[in-house]
Amino acid sequence: MAKRGHNEVQESLQELTRIFRPKDPRKFVKDYIRKYRITGGYEDELTVIVERELMRINSSAS
């Protein structure tokens, strides 16, 4: 995945995580990949991004 494209995907996913605050990060990422037609093989990496963002949201809310 190109560097610029990767950053756009990462930023988009972080923003959507802040908006929707998903309960199941893996399902959220699967839906995101299908909806935005992301190339396969990035599911684990994107799931980690969502989990990190959720931890950041939860720690700042406390």
KASULZI-V661781 format. One record per run of one state. SS is the DSSP state (H for helix, E for strand, - for the rest). FROM is the first residue (numbers start at 1). TO is the last residue. Records with the same first field share a line. If there is no record, write none. Layout:
BEGIN
SS = FROM-TO / FROM-TO
END
This chain:
BEGIN
- = 1-2 / 21-24 / 37-42 / 62-62
H = 3-20 / 25-36 / 43-61
END
